[in-house]
């Protein structure tokens, strides 16, 4: 079930002050999020929608911000996360991230099938998969960020091999990536 955001009436001056405060936090390089200070990293992605409907104008602004200093692998390993099946859904996880993850899985399966059949994958599909991997990096939880990065690197090598028509090397990489994925799912799900 999708929850609708609560709309609270607010006057122009208050809204402008809140937006200025957010802009000042971004300018300083540290945001106040969920009662803690988060260092702002690069890259930042923004999406703005503006539309007029009947007697109202709508401005929707969303922003994805990388955290500047993610916890080290040692810190991540020291704090074992609660298994996903025992955790409630994370509030605020953008639906776009879930859609992106499904699209990555679909494209990977499709490209893997083409490579397995020794057929050259479409350059546009390979470029799209690389772009999705880069964008999804912002959503990768710290607990499995290192594993995610290793997978991204291996997928890149696999796509490079396929682009060079070295299907034997690409298939070996696919097998290794699929095995790594299974291991990661056991560890982090």
C-alpha positions as CSV (number, residue, x, y, z in Angstrom):
1,X,0.0,0.0,0.0
2,X,1.4,3.4,-1.0
3,X,1.1,6.2,1.6
4,X,0.2,9.6,0.4
5,X,2.3,12.4,1.8
6,X,0.5,14.6,4.3
7,X,-0.1,18.1,2.9
8,X,0.2,20.8,5.6
9,X,-0.9,24.4,4.8
10,X,2.1,26.8,5.1
11,X,2.6,30.5,4.2
12,X,5.0,31.8,1.6
13,X,7.5,33.3,4.1
14,X,7.7,30.0,6.1
15,X,8.2,27.9,3.0
16,X,10.9,30.3,1.7
17,X,12.7,30.2,5.0
18,X,12.7,26.4,5.0
19,X,14.0,26.3,1.5
20,X,16.7,28.8,2.4
21,X,17.7,26.7,5.4
22,X,18.0,23.7,3.1
23,X,20.1,25.6,0.6
24,X,22.4,26.8,3.4
25,X,22.8,23.3,4.6
26,X,23.7,22.1,1.1
27,X,26.1,25.1,0.8
28,X,27.8,24.1,4.1
29,X,28.1,20.5,2.9
30,X,26.1,18.9,5.7
31,X,22.3,18.1,5.8
32,X,20.1,17.5,8.8
33,X,18.4,14.2,8.1
34,X,16.4,12.1,10.5
35,X,17.9,13.9,13.5
36,X,21.5,13.5,12.4
37,X,24.0,15.5,10.3
38,X,24.9,13.8,7.0
39,X,27.9,15.0,5.0
40,X,27.0,15.9,1.4
41,X,29.0,14.1,-1.3
42,X,29.1,14.0,-5.0
43,X,27.3,13.4,-7.3
44,X,23.9,15.0,-6.6
45,X,20.9,14.3,-8.7
46,X,17.8,16.5,-8.8
47,X,14.4,16.2,-10.4
48,X,12.0,19.1,-10.6
49,X,8.5,19.0,-12.0
50,X,6.3,22.0,-12.5
51,X,2.7,22.0,-13.7
52,X,-0.5,24.0,-13.5
53,X,-3.8,22.3,-13.0
54,X,-7.0,24.2,-12.6
55,X,-6.4,26.9,-10.1
56,X,-3.2,25.5,-8.6
57,X,0.4,25.4,-9.5
58,X,2.5,22.3,-8.5
59,X,6.2,22.2,-7.9
60,X,7.7,18.8,-7.0
61,X,11.4,18.8,-6.2
62,X,13.4,15.7,-5.3
63,X,17.1,15.2,-4.8
64,X,19.4,12.2,-4.4
65,X,22.6,13.0,-2.5
66,X,25.6,10.8,-2.0
67,X,26.9,10.7,1.5
68,X,30.5,12.1,1.5
69,X,32.1,9.6,3.9
70,X,30.4,6.3,3.9
71,X,31.3,4.0,6.8
72,X,34.4,1.9,6.2
73,X,34.1,-1.8,5.4
74,X,35.4,-2.6,8.9
75,X,32.7,-0.5,10.6
76,X,30.0,-2.1,8.3
77,X,31.2,-5.6,9.2
78,X,31.3,-4.8,12.9
79,X,27.6,-3.9,13.0
80,X,25.7,-6.9,11.7
81,X,22.4,-5.6,10.3
82,X,19.1,-7.3,11.1
83,X,18.0,-9.7,8.3
84,X,15.7,-8.0,5.9
85,X,12.8,-10.4,6.6
86,X,12.8,-9.3,10.3
87,X,13.0,-5.6,9.5
88,X,10.1,-3.4,8.6
89,X,10.2,-1.7,5.2
90,X,12.4,1.3,5.2
91,X,10.3,4.5,5.1
92,X,11.4,6.9,2.5
93,X,13.0,4.4,0.1
94,X,12.2,5.9,-3.2
95,X,10.0,3.9,-5.5
96,X,12.5,4.9,-8.3
97,X,15.2,2.8,-6.5
98,X,13.0,-0.3,-6.5
99,X,12.1,0.2,-10.2
100,X,15.7,0.8,-11.0
101,X,16.7,-2.4,-9.3
102,X,14.1,-4.4,-11.2
103,X,15.3,-2.9,-14.5
104,X,18.9,-3.8,-13.7
105,X,17.9,-7.4,-13.1
106,X,15.8,-7.5,-16.3
107,X,18.6,-6.0,-18.4
108,X,21.2,-8.2,-16.9
109,X,19.2,-11.3,-17.6
110,X,18.5,-10.2,-21.2
111,X,22.1,-9.3,-21.9
112,X,23.4,-12.5,-20.2
113,X,21.1,-14.5,-22.5
114,X,22.5,-12.8,-25.6
115,X,26.1,-13.2,-24.5
116,X,25.4,-16.9,-23.6
117,X,24.1,-17.4,-27.2
118,X,27.3,-15.6,-28.5
119,X,25.2,-12.8,-29.9
120,X,26.4,-9.2,-29.7
121,X,24.3,-7.3,-27.2
122,X,22.9,-3.9,-28.3
123,X,25.2,-1.0,-27.4
124,X,22.3,1.0,-26.1
125,X,21.3,-1.8,-23.7
126,X,24.9,-2.1,-22.4
127,X,25.1,1.7,-21.9
128,X,21.7,1.7,-20.1
129,X,22.9,-1.0,-17.8
130,X,26.1,0.9,-16.9
131,X,24.1,4.1,-16.3
132,X,21.6,2.2,-14.0
133,X,24.4,0.7,-12.0
134,X,26.0,4.2,-11.5
135,X,22.6,5.7,-10.5
136,X,21.7,2.8,-8.1
137,X,25.1,3.3,-6.3
138,X,23.4,6.1,-4.3
139,X,20.9,3.6,-2.9
140,X,23.3,0.8,-2.1
141,X,23.3,0.3,1.7
142,X,26.6,0.6,3.5
143,X,26.4,-3.0,4.6
144,X,26.8,-4.3,1.1
145,X,28.3,-1.3,-0.8
146,X,31.7,-3.0,-1.2
147,X,30.1,-6.2,-2.7
148,X,28.0,-3.9,-4.9
149,X,31.1,-2.1,-6.2
150,X,32.8,-5.4,-6.9
151,X,29.8,-6.6,-8.9
152,X,29.6,-3.3,-10.8
153,X,33.3,-3.7,-11.8
154,X,32.8,-7.3,-12.9
155,X,29.7,-6.4,-14.9
156,X,31.7,-3.7,-16.6
157,X,34.5,-6.1,-17.5
158,X,31.9,-8.6,-18.8
159,X,30.3,-5.9,-21.0
160,X,33.7,-4.9,-22.3
161,X,34.5,-8.5,-23.2
162,X,31.1,-8.9,-25.0
163,X,31.6,-5.6,-26.9
164,X,35.0,-7.0,-28.1
165,X,33.2,-10.2,-29.1
166,X,35.2,-12.3,-26.5
167,X,32.1,-14.3,-25.6
168,X,34.1,-17.0,-23.8
169,X,35.5,-14.5,-21.3
170,X,32.2,-12.8,-21.0
171,X,30.4,-16.1,-20.2
172,X,33.1,-16.9,-17.5
173,X,32.4,-13.5,-16.0
174,X,28.7,-14.0,-16.1
175,X,29.1,-17.3,-14.2
176,X,31.3,-15.5,-11.6
177,X,28.9,-12.6,-11.2
178,X,25.8,-14.9,-10.8
179,X,27.7,-16.8,-8.1
180,X,28.7,-13.6,-6.4
181,X,25.0,-12.4,-6.6
182,X,23.8,-15.6,-4.9
183,X,26.4,-15.2,-2.2
184,X,25.4,-11.6,-1.6
185,X,21.7,-12.4,-1.4
186,X,22.4,-15.0,1.3
187,X,24.6,-12.5,3.2
188,X,22.4,-9.4,2.9
189,X,18.8,-10.5,2.5
